[in-house]
Amino acid sequence: MASDKATNQRTAANTSPYGFDTLQVHAGTAPDPATGARTTPIYQTTAYVFDDADHAASLFNLQTFGNIYTRIGNPTTAVLEQKVAALENARAATAVATGHASQAVAFHMLMNPGDHIVASRKLYGGSITQLGISFKRFDWHTTFVDPDDIAGFAAAITPKTKAIFVESLANPGGVISDIEALADVAHQAGIPLIVDNTMATPYLCRPIEWGADIVLHSATKFLGGHGNSMGGVIVDSGQFDWAQNGKFPHLSQPSPAYHGLTFWETFGDMAFAVACRAVSLRDLGPTISPFNAFMILTGMETLSLRMRKHCDNALAIAEFLSRHPKVEWVCYAGLETDRYHKLAKKYLPKGAGSVFTFGLKGGYEAGLKLVETVNIFSHLANIGDTRSLIIHPASTTHRQLTPEQREAAGAGDNVVRLSIGLEDVKDLIKDLDKALNA
């Protein structure tokens, strides 16, 4: 059963009068007031003219919303932020340069030296490295837990823990997190649940409606959808009480960077998004370019159309591979036999995504041979493209991990990851079949 708090969160989030397809086209956008241009312009500028000295002072004091310097805000980027927030049914969002930057900026706002994160061990390999190795240089520490072990998350929480972090749909293993149960664990400990929703997108899953407090995206992937622009987005649900305990002083106590302003008191339900921009993005500097924001905005206008085709193709290919004599197993939650199928019905009822893994009977060498033999599939390190993509994680994206870490992350030696695109599914099946039989 969901907690009362989680139920209230879902109720509060469901406020938009428009459907998803309408929001993905119109949310955040309006004709340009200066020119009448209907498409959001690319504001390719570094800085903005102030009306007068008082206007400048009010902007720098966070007393007035507006543009100062593109490192912390840009009109094109602002439309992207508003659109993603609307699609996630959230209060506000802050866009950054990449998905990894969204993680770094979000945790920078939460953490102090010596603090702790509890994370799923089934994550993108780069995230495991970021949380498990690079963050240690900030004296931030992570305990990785089996995502199926809800009690394990609760047991791993310490007085220094500042967040639980999971992926709604894990890359590459296809693990689906039980968001509602994890939200209850996090909230009982007085900490936020952070969910990376890159693989599912808000079309397939909206974690905030199941109790998540912060949602992250690599907009490089499905939101942009065309493999041409990098970006990341931090989404603030507006539901978390940052002053309920003393764990989050950067939000609940006076900020020395802004003459004693307290973000939670001043900005309320958008405090986290504002603080990420005004402090962490300002000082760390991973800014998304206006051009990339424009490209991602353009891609998002067809998000639901693409995701429906992605999911249809992926299910057909997963079914084909599950019957192939060269394939040992297929991990795709859209299959009725998959261990995560029940969770997929709950959290991703429109489809289980288009990225999944399968195991080859020939092991490591067979994986290398397959990625070198396919024709339509592109062998590269990305997901969420219109084109179908293939990779052998053990030799690429997860090669920095130990063999034991790779196995735990769902990227063992025989694993191949597919990101299914928008091509004719019959052509994709023929391509895989020919390469598997080579």
N, C-alpha and C positions, 0 to 999 in steps of 0.2 A: 504493500500500500504506500502511496505517496504521502509524504509529510504534509501538514497543513501549509507550511511555508512554500513547499514546491508547488502545491496546488494554487496558492495565491500568486506565485510567480507566473505560472502558465496563464492564469486568468488575466493578470495585469498586462501580459505581453500581447494577448490577442485583442488588439485595438484597431487595427487598420481596416478601413471600410472597403479597401480594394483587394482584388485577387492578385496572385503572384505574377501572372503574365503582365498585368497592367503596371504593377510596381516596377518590374524589371525594365520597363520601357520609360516610365514617367517619373519615378521617385527621384527627388533631388534636382530634376531638370526643369528648366523654364527657358523661354526665348531670351537670348542675350539682350539685356536692357539697352545697351549702347547701339547695337546693330540690327537687332531682330533675328539674328541667326538662331535657327531652331536646334541645331546640334550644338552641344556644349563646346565652346571654343577652347583651344589650347592656349592658356595664359602662360606663355613662355617668357617669364620675367623673374628676376631674382628679388626685386623689392617693389614697394608701393609708396606713393606719395601720401603724406599726411595732410589733413585739412588745415591744421594749425598745430601749435605746440601743445595745447591742451588735449587735442585729439591724439597726438602721439603719446603723451603721458598716460592717457586712459587705456590705450592699447597695451602699452608695456606693463601697466599695473593690473592687467586682466579685468579692468572695469568695463571695457567695451569689447565686443567681438569684432574682429576685422583682420585685415591682412597687414603684416609687418614685413616678413621676409619669407621666401618660399621654403626655407629649411623647416619652418614650423607651420606653414599654411599657404594654400594656393587655391584660387577659385575653381580650377579644374579638379584638383584633388578633393576639394570640399564636396563636389557633386558625387564623386566616387564614394566618399565616406557616408553621405546621406543615403545613397542607394543601397549600399551593403547593410547599413543599419536598418533600413526599412525592410529589406528582404529577410533579415534575421529577427524581425520583430523586436528590435533593441532600442535603447535610448539614444546612443551616439556611437561614433566610431572614429578612429584615427588611422590614417593610411601611412605606410612606411615603404621602404625600398624593396623588401623581400619578405617571404614568409618567415625566414630565420630571424630577420630584424624584428618582426612582430613579437616573437618570443622574447628576444633580448630586451626590447623596450618594455614589454608588459611585466617581466620579472624584475627589471630594474626599478619599477615603481613600487613593487611589493617587498623587495628583499633588502636586508642589511647583512653585513659580513657575519658569517656563522649561521645564517638561516638555512632552511631546509625545504625541499620539495619532495612530494611523493608522486611518482609518475608510473604509468604503465610501462612495462618492459617491451611491449609490442608497439613500437613507434618507428617512424622513418629513421634510417640509420644515422643521418646527419643530426637529427634531434637527440638521439641517444648520445652521440659524441658531444654535442653542445651542452646538454644537461649534465652528462657524466664526467666530462673532462674539462671543457673550456670554462664552464661556470665555476669550477673549483678555483680558478685563478681569481675570482671575485670573493672566494671563501663562501660560495653557495654550494650546497651539497644536496644530492639527489639519491633517494632510495627507489629502486625500480621493483615493481610488484607485478605479479601475474594478473593481467586484466580481468580474468575470470574469478579471481579471489577477492570478492568485495571485503570480506573480513580482513584480508591481508592489508588493504589500504588503511583501514581503521587502526590496525595494529602497528603500522609503520609511522603513524603520526606522532610527532614529539612536540614539546612546548615551542620549539623553534620552527615548526612547519608552517609555511605561509600559503600553500596551495596544493591542490591535487591537479595533476595534468594528465590528460588522455587525448587520444584521437577518437572522434565519433566512429569513423571507419578507418581502420589502421592501414598504413602503407608500410610494407607491401602485403602483409599477411591476411588482410580482409577481416580482422577481428572487429567485432562491433561491441562498443563499450555500453554497459548498462548505466546510462547517464542518470536516470532517476535515482537509482540506488546509490550511485557515487555522490550525487548531490546531497543526499541525506547524510552520508558519512561526513562530507566536507562541512556542511552546515552545523552538524552536531559538534564539530571541533572549532567552529567559529572562523572558518577559512573558506575562500572561494574555490569553486570548481572551474577550472579552465579547460576548454574543449577546443582542440584543433579540428575544424570542420571542413578542411580543404577537400578531402576526397568525396565527401557526401554533398557538399554545397548546401545552401539554405533551401534549394528546391527539393532535395531528398530528405533532409533532416534539419530541424531547427532546435538546437540543444537548449536554448534559453527556455523554451516551452516545456522542457523536462527538468528545469532547475539549474542549469548551468549559469554561471555568473559572468564569465568572460569567454568570448569565442574568438578564435584566431583563424586567419586564412592566409595561405599562400595564394594570392590572387594571380600569380604566375600560371597557375594550373587551370582549373575548370572555369573560374570566374571570367578570366580573359579568354581562355579556351582555344587560342590559335597558336600558341607556342612562340609568341613574338615579343612579349613584354613582361618584365618582372615587377612584382609588387606584393605587399602584404597589408593586412588590415587587422586592427585590434578593435573588437566590438564589445561595448559596455552594455550589459543588460539593464543597468540602472536599479537593480534589485538588491544589491548587497549593501549591508550596513557596515561601513568602514569604521565606525566609531563604537561598535558593540564591545570591543575589547582593546587592549593596548598593542595589538599585533601590527598595526599599519600606521605608524606615526607620520609617514610621508603624506598621508591623506587626511588623518584625523587631528594632527597637531600643526601649529603655525609653521609655515614654510619660510626658511631664512632667505630663499631666493626671491620672495615676493613680499618682503616687509611684514612678515607675520601673517599673511593670508592663510586661511585654513581651507583646503580644497573641498572637504566634505561639507563644511558649513556654508561655503560660498556657492558651490555648484551643485550640491545635492546629488540627484540621481544621474548626473553626468560627470561626477567628480573624477572618476577613474580615467575616462577618455580625455578630459581636459588636462589632467595632470600628466598623462602619458605624453601629450603634445607639448605642454608648457615647460616640462622639466626634462623628461627622459629623451624625447625626440630632439628637443632644443640642444641638449648637452651631448648626446651620443651621436646625433646627426645623420641617421640612415634615412634620408629623405627620398621619397618617390619622385621621379621626374614628372612634370605635367604631361609630357608626351605619353609616357607609360600609363599614367592615369587615364588619359583620353582613350588609349587603345583598349585598356581593360573595360572602360565604360562601354565602348562600342561592342565588345564581345558579350557583355552582360545582357544586352538587349535581346539576345537569342538563347539565354541560359537554359530555360525550361525546354525549348525545342531540342537543343543539343543533348541535354541530359536524358530525355526520353529515348532518343536514338542510341546514345551511348549504352543505356541500360538494356535496351532490346537486343542490340548486337552482342553485348557481353554475355547475356544469358544464353543466347544461341551458341556462342563459341564455348562457353563453359560446359554446356550439355554435350557438345561434340567432343571436347577433350576428355570428359569423364568416361567416354566409351572407347577412347583410342588405346590400342594395345601398347603403345610406347609410353603411355602416361600412367604414373603410379597413383596419383591423387590429384584432386582439384579442390582448391579452397575458395569457394565463392558462395556468399550467403544467399544468393538468389536460388541456389539449388535446394530442393526440399530435403535432401539428405545431409546438408551442411549443418554443422553444430551450431552455427549462429543464425540459422534460418528463422527461428522464433523471434530473436531480437530484431532481425531485419524487418519482420512483419510489424513490429511495434514501432521502431524508430525510423525505418526507411520504407514505408509502405508503397512508395512510388517506384521503387527499384533499389537494387543493392549496389549501385555504382558500376563503374566500367573498368576498375583496376582490380586485378586479382592475380593469384599465384597458382602454379601447378608444379608438381614434382615429376621429373623425368626418371625413368628406370635406369638410364645410363649414367646418372650422377653428374659430377662437375664437368667432365669432358663433353658429355652429351649436351649440357647447357651451353657451353661455348660453341659447339657445332651448330646448334639450333639458331642462335642469334646471328651467326655468320652466314646462314643458308637461306633465311627468309628473304622475300623480295619486296612485298608490299609493306610489311612491318619495318619501321625504322629502328635501328639499334642505337638508342641514346638514353641519356639520364634525365627523363622528364616524364610527366604524366599530364593528362587533361587536355591533350591536343586534339584537333580535328582529325589528325592522322593517327593511325594505329602504331603503337610503340612497343618495343620489346627490350628487356634487359635481363642479364644474369646477375642478380644482386651480390652474390658472394664474390664475384670478380670485379665489381664496380662500386655501387652505392654503399655496400656494407663491408667492403674489403678492409676498412680501417678497424673493424671489430675483430675480436678473437673468434675462433670457431664456435666456442660456447655461446658467446654473445650473439653471433649470427643465428644459431639455432634458436635461441630464446626469442629473437626478434622475428622469427619466421622467414629467415633468409639463408637456409642451409645450402649445402653444396649443390643439391639437385634442383633447387628452386629457380623457376623462371617467372618473371613478372610481366604481365601484359597490361597495357592501357589501350582499351579498345576504342577506336575512332568512329568516324561517320561514314566509312566506305560501305560498299555493298557487302553484306555479311557473307554471301556465298564466295566472294573473291577472297575474303580473309580466311575462311575455312580451307579453301583450296591451297592457299599459300602456306598455312600451318601444316596441313596434311602432307604436302610435298616435302617440306623441310623436315618433318618428323620422320618420314620414311626414307630420307636420303641416306 
